[in-house]
Amino acid sequence: MFIVRSIRFFLLILLTVTSTAYAEDKDKQAFNSSLVIQLEINGVIGPATADYIIRNLQKAIDHQAMAVLIVMDTPGGLDISMRQIIKKIIASPIPVISYVSPSGARAASAGTYILYASDIAAMAPATNLGAATPVQMEGFRGFGDDKAKHEQSKPSPDPMAHKMVNDAAAYIRGLAKMHGRNEQWAEQAVRDAASLSATEALKLNVIDMIAPNVSNLFQQLQGRKVNVSGKELILNAENIEIQRIKPDWRNQFLAVITNPSMAYILLMVGIYGLVLEFSHPGSVVPGTVGGICLLLALYALQLLPVNYAGMGLILFGVALMIVEAFMPTFGILGLGGVVAFVIGSVILMDTDMPGFGIDLGLVAGFALSSAAFFIIALGLILKARHNPVVSGKEQMLESTGVVLNDFTGTGRVHIHGENWQAICDQPLHKNEKVTVKAITGLLLQVVPINKQENM
């Protein structure tokens, strides 16, 4: 029995060692790949940017790339999109290198958080980072213009703003601690909107290195130890193959519809189309186009920092203008609708961030065109529906015809270029004019015009 137990124990140890060695060899084999996936963040970070980074980072993991290189030049962006990117970076089993480039670029606000979250943080000469104070938005948080950040960094009695700043400070401190970077300056970037040049950032241990270009960056990374998901790896940056992935049609389409101005246009076109379809049933095209545009607009708006009070005012303004078209009130409801529409459009995007607002010229144009469309055009359509019928069965009533042959009781008359069967309770003579009083199936009830006048 003792011998059997000893053999089992020995086999268990051998199996454990073998499994560990296999896992290490597998990790080493995957990591020693020469493939580097290069992604780019240019401009404001939004839903389209998050989708682009997350999907392609997963693609790099699936292809067992050696590393992912994110080249950044951003003024900031939406907090929700930034956090989605950071979650994917932290969970990545392969190193993620963030590189602020080219010279003159910046990683401000949300870009600073992404830089802190990366396994390697690098910058090109004459670049800067920082100014990471959150800008409050209704239901969202963003990182925007310097004026808003400086106002936010001042002591404020607003408890919500205080909570947001504390949350952001704790978040960036956690990222700094994870990679052994300067926690004190990270908090200062949030609370005081502080900024640093590349040289100062390197001295203060905010970044890992300065590199003038990508080639020099990987030369410095050769043989460097990196801790990724709790594992210490050594970078082998010789003979690397850099595969640059640009945003595909999906990212480009998402970027277009999540542009606040485009989402606003889609929303209005959708409303116009549905109103036209309901006021003129059977048109098909307005309803189809309007439905598609409205669904796209709603999808885009749920990804953006939308003020729902603004959305409600837009819909209320449209409703008032429609009521004005149905029930004219000498312009009172129409004017109120225009005012509500304009106010709602101005406050629709609940942020002062550059790139996430709606142009006032666009708002004015839609306000005027909406007033004209709903009050004038829709009014004309509704008036046209009350005009006399010019076709069909109803059009025959009160029409004038000519008797084809003498008859008493039942005979034939000529009306609107057609011969009809007619009945009359008095004798009629050929070429005598008659008027249609009723229709029963295909049989007309007529009376002589002279008899009608006498009546």
C-alpha positions as CSV (number, residue, x, y, z in Angstrom):
1,M,0.0,0.0,0.0
2,F,2.8,2.4,0.9
3,I,4.4,1.7,-2.5
4,V,1.2,2.4,-4.4
5,R,0.6,5.7,-2.5
6,S,4.2,6.7,-3.3
7,I,3.7,6.0,-7.0
8,R,0.5,8.0,-7.0
9,F,2.1,11.0,-5.2
10,F,5.1,10.9,-7.7
11,L,2.7,10.8,-10.7
12,L,0.7,13.7,-9.3
13,I,3.9,15.8,-8.9
14,L,5.0,14.9,-12.4
15,L,1.7,15.8,-13.8
16,T,1.6,19.2,-12.0
17,V,5.1,20.1,-13.2
18,T,4.4,19.0,-16.7
19,S,1.2,21.1,-16.8
20,T,2.9,24.1,-15.4
21,A,5.7,23.8,-17.9
22,Y,3.3,23.4,-20.8
23,A,1.3,26.4,-19.7
24,E,4.5,28.5,-19.4
25,D,5.7,27.3,-22.8
26,K,2.3,28.1,-24.3
27,D,2.4,31.6,-22.9
28,K,5.9,32.1,-24.0
29,Q,5.1,30.8,-27.5
30,A,2.0,33.1,-27.8
31,F,4.0,36.1,-26.4
32,N,7.1,35.5,-28.7
33,S,5.0,36.2,-31.8
34,S,6.4,39.0,-33.9
35,L,3.0,40.5,-34.7
36,V,2.2,43.9,-33.2
37,I,-1.3,45.4,-33.8
38,Q,-1.2,49.1,-34.2
39,L,-4.4,51.1,-33.4
40,E,-5.0,54.8,-33.5
41,I,-7.1,57.3,-31.4
42,N,-7.4,60.5,-33.2
43,G,-9.8,63.1,-31.9
44,V,-12.6,62.9,-29.3
45,I,-13.1,59.6,-27.6
46,G,-16.7,58.4,-28.1
47,P,-18.8,55.3,-28.7
48,A,-17.2,54.7,-32.1
49,T,-13.7,54.9,-30.7
50,A,-14.5,52.5,-27.9
51,D,-16.0,50.0,-30.4
52,Y,-12.9,50.3,-32.6
53,I,-10.4,49.7,-29.8
54,I,-12.3,46.9,-28.0
55,R,-13.0,44.9,-31.2
56,N,-9.5,45.1,-32.5
57,L,-7.9,44.5,-29.1
58,Q,-9.9,41.3,-29.0
59,K,-8.7,40.5,-32.5
60,A,-5.1,40.9,-31.4
61,I,-5.7,38.5,-28.5
62,D,-7.3,36.0,-30.8
63,H,-4.3,36.2,-33.2
64,Q,-1.9,35.8,-30.3
65,A,-0.1,39.1,-31.1
66,M,3.0,40.0,-29.2
67,A,1.5,43.4,-28.2
68,V,-1.0,46.1,-29.1
69,L,0.2,49.6,-29.8
70,I,-2.3,52.5,-29.4
71,V,-1.1,55.7,-31.0
72,M,-3.0,58.6,-29.3
73,D,-3.7,62.2,-30.1
74,T,-6.9,63.1,-28.2
75,P,-8.4,66.1,-26.3
76,G,-10.5,63.8,-24.2
77,G,-14.0,62.2,-24.5
78,L,-16.9,60.5,-22.8
79,D,-16.2,58.8,-19.5
80,I,-18.3,55.8,-20.3
81,S,-16.4,55.2,-23.6
82,M,-13.0,55.7,-21.8
83,R,-13.9,53.2,-19.1
84,Q,-15.0,50.6,-21.6
85,I,-11.5,50.9,-23.3
86,I,-9.7,50.7,-20.0
87,K,-11.6,47.6,-18.8
88,K,-10.5,45.8,-22.0
89,I,-6.9,47.0,-21.6
90,I,-6.7,45.8,-18.0
91,A,-8.2,42.4,-18.9
92,S,-5.9,41.9,-21.9
93,P,-3.5,39.0,-21.6
94,I,-1.0,40.7,-24.0
95,P,0.8,43.9,-23.3
96,V,-0.9,47.2,-24.4
97,I,1.4,50.1,-25.3
98,S,0.0,53.6,-25.4
99,Y,2.1,56.1,-27.3
100,V,1.3,59.8,-27.6
101,S,2.4,60.7,-31.1
102,P,3.4,62.6,-33.3
103,S,5.2,65.6,-31.8
104,G,2.6,68.2,-31.0
105,A,0.0,65.6,-30.0
106,R,-1.7,65.3,-26.6
107,A,-3.3,62.8,-24.3
108,A,-5.5,65.1,-22.4
109,S,-8.4,64.2,-20.0
110,A,-9.6,60.7,-20.9
111,G,-6.4,60.1,-22.8
112,T,-4.4,60.5,-19.5
113,Y,-6.5,57.7,-17.9
114,I,-5.9,55.4,-20.9
115,L,-2.1,56.2,-20.7
116,Y,-2.1,55.3,-17.0
117,A,-4.0,52.1,-17.6
118,S,-1.6,50.8,-20.3
119,D,1.2,48.4,-19.5
120,I,3.7,50.7,-21.3
121,A,3.2,54.5,-21.4
122,A,5.3,56.4,-23.9
123,M,5.3,59.8,-25.5
124,A,7.0,61.5,-28.4
125,P,8.9,64.7,-27.8
126,A,6.9,68.0,-27.6
127,T,3.7,66.2,-26.5
128,N,1.7,66.7,-23.3
129,L,-0.8,65.0,-21.1
130,G,-3.1,65.8,-18.1
131,A,-6.1,68.1,-17.4
132,A,-8.1,65.1,-16.3
133,T,-10.8,66.8,-14.3
134,P,-14.3,65.3,-15.1
135,V,-17.0,67.5,-16.6
136,Q,-20.4,66.8,-15.1
137,M,-23.1,65.6,-17.4
138,E,-26.6,64.4,-16.8
139,G,-26.2,60.6,-16.4
140,F,-22.8,60.7,-18.1
141,R,-19.4,62.1,-17.4
142,G,-16.9,63.6,-19.8
143,F,-13.6,65.2,-20.1
144,G,-13.6,68.4,-22.1
145,D,-12.5,71.9,-22.5
146,D,-10.0,73.6,-20.1
147,K,-12.5,76.3,-19.0
148,A,-15.0,73.7,-17.8
149,K,-12.2,71.7,-16.1
150,H,-10.9,74.8,-14.3
151,E,-14.4,75.7,-13.1
152,Q,-14.9,72.1,-12.0
153,S,-11.6,72.1,-10.1
154,K,-12.6,75.1,-8.0
155,P,-14.2,74.4,-4.6
156,S,-17.9,73.8,-5.3
157,P,-20.8,73.4,-2.9
158,D,-22.3,70.9,-5.4
159,P,-22.1,67.5,-3.7
160,M,-22.5,65.7,-7.0
161,A,-19.5,67.5,-8.5
162,H,-17.5,66.7,-5.4
163,K,-18.4,63.0,-5.6
164,M,-17.5,62.9,-9.3
165,V,-14.1,64.4,-8.7
166,N,-13.4,62.0,-5.8
167,D,-14.4,59.1,-7.9
168,A,-12.2,60.1,-10.8
169,A,-9.3,60.7,-8.4
170,A,-9.6,57.3,-6.8
171,Y,-9.9,55.7,-10.2
172,I,-6.8,57.2,-11.7
173,R,-4.9,56.5,-8.4
174,G,-5.8,52.8,-8.8
175,L,-4.5,52.8,-12.3
176,A,-1.3,54.5,-11.3
177,K,-0.7,52.0,-8.4
178,M,-1.3,49.1,-10.7
179,H,1.6,50.0,-12.9
180,G,3.8,51.7,-10.3
181,R,3.4,55.2,-11.6
182,N,3.2,58.6,-9.9
183,E,-0.1,58.5,-7.8
184,Q,0.3,62.0,-6.4
185,W,0.5,63.7,-9.8
186,A,-2.3,61.5,-11.1
187,E,-4.6,62.9,-8.4
188,Q,-3.3,66.4,-9.1
189,A,-4.3,66.0,-12.8
190,V,-7.8,65.3,-11.7
191,R,-8.3,67.8,-8.8
192,D,-6.3,70.7,-10.3
193,A,-6.4,69.9,-14.0
194,A,-2.6,69.8,-14.0
195,S,-0.7,69.1,-17.3
196,L,2.8,67.9,-18.1
197,S,5.1,67.9,-21.1
198,A,6.7,64.6,-22.1
199,T,10.0,65.5,-20.5
200,E,8.4,66.4,-17.2
201,A,6.2,63.3,-17.3
202,L,9.3,61.1,-17.6
203,K,11.0,62.8,-14.7
204,L,8.0,62.4,-12.5
205,N,7.5,58.7,-13.3
206,V,4.2,59.4,-15.1
207,I,5.3,57.6,-18.2
208,D,7.9,55.0,-19.0
209,M,9.8,56.4,-21.9
210,I,10.1,59.1,-24.6
211,A,10.5,57.9,-28.2
212,P,10.7,60.1,-31.3
213,N,9.1,57.3,-33.5
214,V,7.7,53.8,-33.4
215,S,11.0,52.2,-34.4
216,N,12.9,53.9,-31.6
217,L,10.1,52.9,-29.2
218,F,10.4,49.2,-29.9
219,Q,14.2,49.5,-29.7
220,Q,13.9,50.8,-26.2
221,L,11.3,48.0,-25.4
222,Q,13.7,45.2,-26.4
223,G,14.2,42.9,-23.4
224,R,12.0,45.0,-21.1
225,K,10.1,43.2,-18.4
226,V,6.4,43.8,-18.3
227,N,3.8,42.7,-15.8
228,V,0.6,41.7,-17.7
229,S,-2.3,40.3,-15.8
230,G,-0.1,39.2,-12.9
231,K,2.5,37.6,-15.1
232,E,6.0,39.0,-15.7
233,L,6.9,38.8,-19.4
234,I,10.0,39.9,-21.3
235,L,9.5,41.8,-24.5
236,N,11.2,40.5,-27.6
237,A,10.9,43.4,-30.0
238,E,13.4,42.3,-32.6
239,N,12.1,41.7,-36.1
240,I,8.6,42.7,-35.3
241,E,5.8,42.9,-37.8
242,I,3.5,45.9,-37.3
243,Q,0.0,45.5,-38.6
244,R,-1.9,48.8,-38.7
245,I,-5.7,48.4,-38.4
246,K,-7.8,51.4,-39.4
247,P,-11.4,51.9,-38.5
248,D,-13.6,49.8,-40.8
249,W,-17.0,50.6,-42.3
250,R,-18.8,49.7,-39.0
251,N,-16.7,52.1,-37.0
252,Q,-17.0,54.8,-39.6
253,F,-20.8,54.4,-39.7
254,L,-21.0,54.4,-35.9
255,A,-18.9,57.6,-35.9
256,V,-21.2,59.3,-38.3
257,I,-24.5,58.5,-36.6
258,T,-23.1,59.2,-33.1
259,N,-22.1,62.7,-34.2
260,P,-24.6,64.8,-32.2
261,S,-25.6,66.9,-35.3
262,M,-26.2,63.8,-37.4
263,A,-28.2,62.1,-34.7
264,Y,-30.3,65.3,-34.4
265,I,-30.9,65.4,-38.2
266,L,-31.9,61.7,-38.2
267,L,-34.3,62.4,-35.3
268,M,-36.0,65.2,-37.2
269,V,-36.2,63.3,-40.5
270,G,-37.7,60.4,-38.7
271,I,-40.4,62.6,-37.1
272,Y,-41.1,64.3,-40.4
273,G,-41.5,60.9,-42.2
274,L,-43.8,59.4,-39.6
275,V,-46.0,62.6,-39.5
276,L,-46.3,62.6,-43.3
277,E,-47.2,58.9,-43.3
278,F,-49.9,59.3,-40.7
279,S,-51.4,62.4,-42.4
280,H,-51.3,60.7,-45.8
281,P,-51.7,56.9,-45.2
282,G,-50.4,54.6,-47.9
283,S,-47.5,56.8,-49.0
284,V,-45.1,54.1,-47.8
285,V,-41.9,55.9,-48.6
286,P,-42.1,58.6,-45.9
287,G,-43.1,56.0,-43.3
288,T,-40.3,53.6,-44.3
289,V,-37.6,56.3,-44.4
290,G,-38.9,58.0,-41.3
291,G,-38.9,54.7,-39.3
292,I,-35.4,53.8,-40.3
293,C,-34.0,57.3,-39.5
294,L,-35.9,57.4,-36.1
295,L,-34.5,54.0,-35.0
296,L,-31.0,55.0,-36.0
297,A,-31.4,58.3,-34.1
298,L,-32.6,56.6,-31.0
299,Y,-29.7,54.1,-31.1
300,A,-27.2,57.0,-31.5
301,L,-28.8,59.1,-28.8
302,Q,-28.7,56.3,-26.2
303,L,-24.9,56.2,-26.7
304,L,-24.6,60.0,-26.2
305,P,-24.9,62.3,-23.2
306,V,-28.6,63.2,-23.9
307,N,-30.6,65.5,-21.7
308,Y,-34.1,63.9,-21.7
309,A,-35.7,67.2,-20.7
310,G,-34.4,68.5,-24.0
311,M,-35.8,65.5,-25.9
312,G,-39.2,66.0,-24.2
313,L,-39.2,69.7,-25.2
314,I,-38.5,68.8,-28.8
315,L,-41.3,66.3,-29.0
316,F,-43.7,68.6,-27.2
317,G,-42.8,71.4,-29.6
318,V,-43.5,69.2,-32.6
319,A,-46.8,68.2,-31.0
320,L,-47.8,71.8,-30.6
321,M,-47.0,72.7,-34.2
322,I,-49.1,69.7,-35.4
323,V,-52.0,70.8,-33.3
324,E,-51.7,74.3,-34.8
325,A,-52.0,72.7,-38.3
326,F,-55.2,70.7,-37.3
327,M,-56.8,73.4,-35.1
328,P,-55.6,76.9,-36.1
329,T,-55.2,79.1,-33.0
330,F,-53.9,82.3,-34.7
331,G,-50.3,81.1,-34.2
332,I,-50.4,80.8,-30.4
333,L,-49.7,77.0,-30.3
334,G,-47.4,77.3,-33.3
335,L,-45.2,79.9,-31.7
336,G,-45.2,78.0,-28.4
337,G,-44.1,74.9,-30.4
338,V,-41.3,76.7,-32.1
339,V,-40.0,78.1,-28.7
340,A,-40.2,74.6,-27.0
341,F,-38.5,73.1,-30.1
342,V,-35.6,75.5,-30.0
343,I,-35.0,75.3,-26.3
344,G,-35.1,71.5,-26.4
345,S,-32.6,71.4,-29.3
346,V,-30.2,73.7,-27.5
347,I,-30.1,71.7,-24.3
348,L,-30.4,68.2,-26.0
349,M,-26.7,67.4,-25.6
350,D,-25.9,67.7,-22.0
351,T,-22.3,68.6,-22.3
352,D,-20.0,71.5,-23.2
353,M,-17.4,69.2,-24.6
354,P,-16.0,70.2,-28.0
355,G,-17.3,67.8,-30.6
356,F,-20.4,66.8,-28.6
357,G,-22.7,69.8,-29.2
358,I,-25.3,70.7,-31.9
359,D,-24.6,73.7,-34.1
360,L,-26.9,76.6,-33.4
361,G,-27.3,77.3,-37.1
362,L,-28.6,73.8,-37.6
363,V,-31.1,74.3,-34.7
364,A,-32.3,77.5,-36.2
365,G,-32.7,76.0,-39.7
366,F,-34.7,73.0,-38.3
367,A,-36.9,75.3,-36.2
368,L,-37.9,77.5,-39.1
369,S,-38.3,74.5,-41.5
370,S,-40.3,72.6,-38.8
371,A,-42.6,75.6,-38.3
372,A,-43.1,75.9,-42.1
373,F,-43.6,72.2,-42.5
374,F,-46.1,71.5,-39.7
375,I,-48.0,74.8,-39.8
376,I,-48.1,75.6,-43.5
377,A,-47.4,72.4,-45.5
378,L,-49.3,70.0,-43.2
379,G,-52.2,72.6,-43.0
380,L,-52.5,72.6,-46.8
381,I,-52.6,68.8,-46.8
382,L,-55.4,68.7,-44.2
383,K,-57.4,71.4,-46.1
384,A,-57.1,69.3,-49.3
385,R,-58.7,66.4,-47.5
386,H,-61.9,68.5,-47.0
387,N,-62.2,69.5,-50.7
388,P,-65.0,67.9,-52.8
389,V,-64.3,64.3,-54.0
390,V,-63.3,64.2,-57.6
391,S,-63.3,60.5,-58.2
392,G,-65.1,57.3,-57.1
393,K,-68.7,56.7,-56.2
394,E,-69.2,59.9,-54.2
395,Q,-68.1,62.0,-57.2
396,M,-71.3,60.8,-59.1
397,L,-73.7,62.5,-56.7
398,E,-75.2,65.7,-58.0
399,S,-73.5,65.1,-61.4
400,T,-75.3,66.1,-64.6
401,G,-76.1,63.6,-67.4
402,V,-78.1,63.3,-70.6
403,V,-80.9,60.9,-71.4
404,L,-80.0,58.6,-74.3
405,N,-83.6,57.4,-75.2
406,D,-87.1,58.1,-74.1
407,F,-88.0,55.9,-71.1
408,T,-90.4,55.6,-68.2
409,G,-89.1,53.9,-65.1
410,T,-85.8,52.4,-66.2
411,G,-83.5,53.6,-69.0
412,R,-80.0,54.7,-69.8
413,V,-78.2,58.1,-69.3
414,H,-74.8,59.4,-70.4
415,I,-72.6,60.8,-67.5
416,H,-68.9,61.6,-67.5
417,G,-68.3,59.9,-70.8
418,E,-70.0,56.6,-69.6
419,N,-73.5,55.1,-70.2
420,W,-75.2,54.2,-66.9
421,Q,-78.5,52.4,-66.1
422,A,-80.9,54.8,-64.4
423,I,-84.3,54.9,-62.8
424,C,-86.8,57.8,-62.6
425,D,-90.4,58.0,-61.2
426,Q,-91.5,60.2,-64.2
427,P,-91.2,60.0,-68.0
428,L,-87.9,61.2,-69.5
429,H,-87.2,62.2,-73.1
430,K,-84.1,61.9,-75.3
431,N,-81.4,64.5,-74.7
432,E,-83.1,65.7,-71.6
433,K,-80.7,66.7,-68.8
434,V,-80.9,64.9,-65.4
435,T,-79.2,65.1,-62.0
436,V,-78.0,62.1,-60.0
437,K,-79.6,61.9,-56.5
438,A,-78.5,58.5,-55.3
439,I,-76.6,55.4,-56.3
440,T,-77.6,51.8,-55.6
441,G,-75.0,49.4,-56.8
442,L,-74.6,50.3,-60.5
443,L,-78.1,51.8,-60.8
444,L,-78.5,55.6,-60.7
445,Q,-81.5,57.4,-59.3
446,V,-82.0,60.6,-61.4
447,V,-84.5,63.5,-61.6
448,P,-84.9,66.0,-64.5
449,I,-83.2,69.3,-64.0
450,N,-86.3,71.3,-64.7
451,K,-88.2,69.2,-62.1
452,Q,-85.4,69.7,-59.6
453,E,-85.6,73.5,-60.1
454,N,-89.4,73.5,-59.6
455,M,-89.0,71.6,-56.4
